[in-house]
Amino acid sequence: QVGREQEAREMADSIERRLAAIRAAVARRPRPNTLLVFGREPGTLRSIRASGGFGFLHDLLETAGGVDAMRDVRRESVELSTEMVLTRAPEVIIELRYGKAAQSERPEDQLRAWRTLPSLPAVRGERVYLLTGDEFVVPGPKVADVAERFARVLHPGALP
């Protein structure tokens, strides 16, 4: 113990309140089918790694008002082919970058590969997003920040 139980309790309560506020803000909005990508071969759509239906990123995506396109695969990480992405037909793609990968290319260059799938609803609707930050790597005190960033992409204008 480090003698900071009260501060820890207050922080946990604050996080829970923020998550509840996000849930409430998006509750009555349509829940877009969303592919949450956290890795792929640079410049291509090979070796796509996405969130499955388990884990903190999956939970935060659902909290933010999205439906995880891979929700039926009960794993934290799923490797996908482009054919599988096309079959899942996500309306929104959120690609996460963190660490050195976040600075490797300009955002528009990082997302260019998705344009090779023009029939994909997310591409057709111009709803492919790149979010950068190390808060996506490990669950911790910033989980409410992650849920808020997801909600702002999924439901523009829903949050104050």
KARA-V867371 format. One record per backbone hydrogen bond with DSSP energy under -0.5 kcal/mol. CO is the residue of the C=O (numbers start at 1). NH is the residue of the N-H. If there is no record, write none. Layout:
CO/NH
CO/NH
//
This chain:
4/8
5/9
6/10
7/11
8/12
9/13
10/14
11/15
12/16
13/17
14/18
15/19
16/20
17/21
18/22
19/23
20/24
21/25
22/26
23/27
24/27
26/29
30/32
32/34
32/67
33/91
33/92
34/36
34/69
35/37
35/94
36/51
37/96
39/49
41/44
46/41
48/50
48/80
49/38
49/39
50/78
52/54
55/59
56/60
57/61
58/62
59/63
60/64
61/66
62/65
66/68
67/34
68/71
70/53
70/73
72/74
73/53
73/75
75/54
76/52
78/50
78/80
80/48
81/85
82/86
83/87
84/88
85/89
85/90
90/122
92/35
93/95
93/129
94/37
95/131
97/133
98/101
99/102
100/103
100/104
101/104
106/109
106/110
107/111
108/112
111/114
112/115
113/116
114/117
117/120
120/123
120/124
121/125
122/127
123/126
127/93
127/129
129/95
131/97
133/136
134/137
134/138
140/143
142/146
143/147
144/148
145/149
146/150
147/151
148/152
149/153
150/154
151/155
155/158
//
